[in-house]
Amino acid sequence: MAGEAEMKPSTFERRMQSIIQGLLLLLIAWAGRELVQIGQQSAVLEERLSTQGAALEGLRLDLRTWNDTYYRTSDARRELDQIETRIENLNSRVSSLEARP
């Protein structure tokens, strides 16, 4: 029985174990609370991203509609250059015809 008495933890050891268990319990509770907060923040961010995605899709649709409705400057410049070239060709033909005797 002397062996059993030696194996019995002292009061200090029991209190230290209780303190360590209490600290572990507090850490687990804190980690759980932090995880809940992170989950809530993630839900808020997900909702914001969803809203931004919908807004972006709406803007893309508006841009496509706008491109179909309005005449691009580059397209107008290209067609104007073609018209000017045709006018120059016609002017040169008229000049050559007028120069004939």
C-alpha positions in Angstrom: 0.0 0.0 0.0 2.9 2.3 0.3 3.2 2.3 -3.5 -0.4 3.6 -3.8 0.3 6.5 -1.4 3.3 7.5 -3.5 1.3 7.5 -6.8 -1.4 9.8 -5.3 -1.0 13.3 -6.8 -0.3 16.1 -4.4 -2.7 19.0 -3.8 -0.4 21.2 -5.9 -0.5 18.8 -8.8 -4.3 18.6 -8.7 -4.6 22.3 -8.6 -2.2 22.7 -11.5 -4.2 20.1 -13.5 -7.4 22.0 -12.7 -5.8 25.3 -13.8 -4.5 23.8 -17.0 -7.9 22.2 -17.7 -9.6 25.6 -17.1 -7.2 27.4 -19.4 -7.7 24.8 -22.1 -11.5 25.2 -21.7 -11.2 29.0 -22.0 -9.0 28.6 -25.1 -11.4 26.2 -26.7 -14.3 28.6 -25.9 -12.4 31.6 -27.3 -11.4 29.6 -30.5 -15.1 28.6 -30.9 -16.2 32.2 -30.6 -13.6 33.4 -33.1 -14.7 30.7 -35.5 -18.3 31.9 -35.2 -17.3 35.5 -35.9 -15.2 34.5 -38.9 -18.1 32.5 -40.2 -20.4 35.6 -39.9 -17.8 37.8 -41.5 -17.5 35.3 -44.4 -21.2 35.3 -44.9 -21.2 39.1 -45.1 -18.3 39.1 -47.5 -20.0 36.4 -49.6 -23.2 38.5 -49.8 -21.2 41.6 -50.8 -19.4 39.6 -53.5 -22.7 38.3 -54.8 -24.1 41.8 -54.9 -21.0 43.1 -56.7 -21.1 40.2 -59.2 -24.7 41.0 -60.0 -23.8 44.7 -60.4 -20.9 43.8 -62.7 -23.1 41.6 -64.8 -25.6 44.4 -65.2 -22.8 46.8 -66.2 -21.6 44.3 -68.8 -25.1 44.0 -70.2 -25.3 47.8 -70.3 -22.0 48.0 -72.1 -23.1 45.4 -74.7 -26.3 47.3 -75.3 -24.4 50.6 -75.5 -21.9 49.1 -78.1 -24.9 48.0 -80.2 -26.6 51.3 -79.9 -23.8 53.8 -80.4 -21.3 54.2 -83.3 -17.7 53.7 -82.3 -15.2 56.5 -83.2 -12.8 54.0 -84.7 -15.5 52.6 -87.0 -16.6 56.1 -88.0 -13.0 57.1 -88.7 -12.4 54.0 -90.8 -15.5 54.6 -92.9 -14.8 58.3 -93.2 -11.3 57.5 -94.5 -12.9 55.1 -97.1 -15.3 57.8 -98.2 -12.6 60.4 -98.5 -10.5 58.0 -100.6 -13.4 57.3 -102.9 -14.0 61.1 -103.2 -10.4 61.6 -104.1 -10.6 58.9 -106.7 -13.7 60.5 -108.2 -12.1 63.9 -108.2 -9.0 62.6 -110.0 -11.2 60.9 -112.5 -13.2 64.1 -113.1 -10.0 66.1 -113.4 -8.7 63.7 -116.0 -12.0 63.8 -117.9 -12.0 67.6 -117.8 -8.4 67.7 -119.1 -9.3 65.7 -122.2 -9.6 67.8 -125.4 
